Amino acid sequence: MSAGPSSLLLVYYFTTLAVITISTTTGAFAANFYQDFDITWGDGRAKILDNGALLTLTLDRASGSGFQSKNEYLFGKIDMQLKLVPGNSAGTVTAYYLSSKQGANWDEIDFEFLGNVTGQPYILHTNVFSQGKGNREQQFYLWFDPTADFHTYSVLWNPHRIVFSVDGIPIREFQNLESLGVPFPHSQPMRIYSSLWNADDWATQGGRVKTDWTKAPFTASYRNFDAGSACVWSSGRSSCGSTSTSSAAGWLTEAVDSHGQERMKWVQRNYMVYNYCTDFKRFPQGLPKECTVSAF
């Protein structure tokens, strides 16, 4: 990636917007990890701290750790702030995702952060599974150091699209194209999951760089979870009801506006490092159907 004067101005512009987004939203909700999540594995390596305001996951040679949401959701606008493993994080993966985990036909929406050696950037790996079919990977570098401070990673999931955003900047949109025969997650409620684990057989440079256990333990931190605009699924019913009103009504039909599309194009031009929709070698019989439809 080259960084001329115009690119540097854009980085400054969008980073400034991101800072404004964080500062205006951080105090808008009071997440409590005791109320919203269960620690599911790790034998004490996952901890809820600061009276429920902070959650940390730790990985050492013996084990990683993870948690899941108490609630299931069927559509939602969901934010989480993460600070990733600093220093030499090669071989580690911090996964933050929604999943129905329903047998072979599960649905899933993935953020995965692939660690790297000191001084080299993390790769943000995104994917969408529907009815057990994934293979829709897009990967990005980030335009900031995700280990120096907390940043907001968001999913907008409504009946029309899935939008991945970082600090309020959309980076990817997966549209509902069921009319073209493309499966879309719309009927299976999903929980939120996160884990920190060792994946040095593939995570960093295709598995060529292994985890340096002399740097363990590795820790990732979480705060300011917000699912206030989401439909909780319980006992076969949605909290949004058959007709949604108030704050839910907007995001259930929300699309990426023209300003958001420009920002998404900027990210994809400058920071996308892999796109399944341009991988002709991987799909010699033809690209997936959704790749033939313009995202904008």
Residue pairs with C-beta under 8 A, 6 or more apart in sequence:
1 141
1 270
1 271
3 11
7 270
10 266
10 270
11 143
14 143
14 169
14 263
14 266
15 143
15 144
17 167
17 168
17 169
18 144
18 151
18 166
18 167
18 168
18 169
19 167
21 152
21 167
21 168
22 81
22 150
22 151
22 152
22 167
25 79
25 152
25 168
25 224
25 226
26 81
26 224
28 226
29 224
29 226
29 228
30 53
31 52
31 53
31 223
31 224
31 225
31 226
32 51
32 52
32 53
33 48
33 52
33 53
33 54
33 55
33 67
33 222
33 225
34 48
34 52
35 52
35 70
36 69
36 70
36 71
36 225
36 227
37 48
37 55
37 67
37 68
37 69
37 70
37 192
37 225
38 67
38 68
38 69
38 70
39 46
39 48
39 65
39 66
39 67
40 66
40 67
40 68
41 63
41 64
41 65
41 66
41 195
42 57
42 58
42 63
42 64
42 65
42 66
43 63
43 65
45 57
45 58
45 59
45 60
45 63
45 64
45 65
45 217
46 55
46 56
46 57
46 58
46 65
46 66
46 67
47 55
47 56
47 58
48 54
48 55
49 55
49 56
53 223
54 221
54 222
54 223
55 67
55 221
55 222
55 223
56 219
56 220
56 221
56 222
57 64
57 65
57 66
57 67
57 94
57 194
57 195
57 196
57 219
57 220
57 222
58 64
58 65
58 196
58 217
58 218
58 219
59 65
59 85
59 92
59 196
59 197
59 198
59 216
59 217
59 218
59 219
60 213
60 216
60 217
60 218
61 213
61 216
64 195
64 196
64 197
64 198
65 195
65 196
66 193
66 194
66 195
66 196
66 197
67 193
67 194
67 195
68 191
68 192
68 193
68 194
69 191
69 192
69 193
69 227
71 191
71 227
71 232
71 233
71 234
72 189
72 190
72 191
72 232
72 233
72 234
73 98
73 157
73 189
73 190
73 191
73 192
73 227
73 230
73 231
73 232
73 233
74 187
74 188
74 189
74 190
74 231
74 233
74 238
75 157
75 158
75 159
75 230
75 231
75 240
75 252
76 155
76 157
76 227
76 229
76 230
76 231
76 251
77 154
77 155
77 156
77 157
77 158
77 227
77 229
77 230
77 251
77 254
78 98
78 154
78 155
78 157
78 192
78 225
78 226
78 227
78 230
79 152
79 153
79 154
79 224
79 225
79 226
79 227
80 96
80 152
80 153
80 154
80 192
80 194
80 222
80 224
80 225
80 226
81 150
81 151
81 152
81 153
81 222
81 223
81 224
81 225
82 94
82 96
82 113
82 146
82 150
82 151
82 153
82 220
82 221
82 222
83 146
83 147
83 148
83 149
83 150
83 151
83 220
83 221
83 222
84 94
84 113
84 115
84 122
84 146
84 147
84 220
85 92
85 94
85 115
85 147
85 196
85 218
85 219
85 220
86 147
86 148
87 118
87 147
87 215
88 117
88 118
88 212
88 215
89 115
89 116
89 122
89 147
89 218
90 115
90 116
90 117
90 200
90 203
90 204
90 209
90 210
90 211
90 212
91 115
91 198
91 199
91 200
91 203
91 204
91 209
91 210
91 211
91 212
92 115
92 196
92 197
92 198
92 199
92 200
92 203
92 211
92 218
93 112
93 113
93 114
93 115
93 196
93 197
93 198
93 199
93 203
94 112
94 113
94 115
94 194
94 195
94 196
94 220
95 110
95 111
95 112
95 113
95 193
95 194
95 195
95 196
95 197
96 111
96 112
96 113
96 153
96 192
96 193
96 194
97 108
97 109
97 110
97 111
97 112
97 192
97 193
97 194
98 108
98 109
98 155
98 157
98 190
98 191
98 192
98 193
99 106
99 107
99 108
99 109
99 129
99 190
99 191
99 193
100 106
100 107
100 108
100 185
100 188
100 189
100 190
100 191
101 191
102 188
103 132
104 132
105 131
105 132
106 129
106 132
106 188
107 129
107 130
107 131
107 185
107 188
107 190
108 127
108 128
108 129
108 134
108 185
108 190
109 127
109 128
109 129
109 155
109 157
109 162
109 185
109 190
110 125
110 126
110 127
110 128
110 129
111 124
111 125
111 126
111 153
111 155
111 164
112 124
112 125
112 126
112 127
113 122
113 123
113 124
113 125
113 146
114 122
114 123
114 124
114 125
114 199
114 203
114 204
115 122
115 203
115 204
115 218
116 122
116 123
116 204
116 209
117 204
117 209
121 141
121 142
122 141
122 142
122 146
122 147
123 139
123 140
123 141
123 273
124 139
124 140
124 141
124 142
124 166
124 171
125 137
125 139
126 137
126 138
126 139
126 140
126 164
126 171
126 172
127 134
127 135
127 136
127 137
127 138
128 134
128 136
128 162
128 174
128 185
129 136
129 185
130 183
130 184
130 185
131 183
133 183
135 276
135 288
136 174
136 276
136 288
136 290
137 274
137 276
138 172
138 272
138 274
138 275
138 276
138 277
139 272
139 273
139 274
139 275
140 171
140 267
140 271
140 272
140 273
141 271
141 273
142 151
142 166
142 271
143 267
143 270
143 271
144 151
150 221
150 223
150 224
151 166
151 167
152 165
152 166
152 167
152 168
152 224
153 164
153 165
153 166
154 163
154 164
154 165
154 166
154 168
155 162
155 163
155 164
155 165
156 162
156 163
156 165
156 251
156 254
157 185
158 251
158 252
158 253
158 254
159 176
159 186
159 252
160 175
160 176
160 253
160 255
161 173
161 174
161 175
161 176
161 255
161 256
162 173
162 174
162 185
163 170
163 172
163 173
163 174
163 256
164 170
164 171
164 172
164 173
165 171
166 267
169 260
169 263
169 264
169 267
170 256
170 260
170 261
170 263
170 264
170 267
171 264
171 267
171 268
171 271
172 264
172 268
173 256
173 264
173 295
174 184
174 290
175 290
175 293
175 295
176 184
176 186
177 184
177 289
177 290
177 293
178 184
178 186
180 289
180 290
180 293
181 289
182 288
182 289
182 290
189 233
192 227
194 222
196 218
196 219
196 220
198 211
200 207
200 209
200 210
200 211
201 207
204 210
228 247
229 247
229 248
229 251
231 238
231 239
231 240
231 244
231 248
232 238
232 239
233 239
240 248
240 252
244 252
256 264
261 296
264 295
264 296
265 296
268 275
276 282
276 283
276 288
276 291
277 287
277 288
277 290
277 291
278 291
279 287
280 287
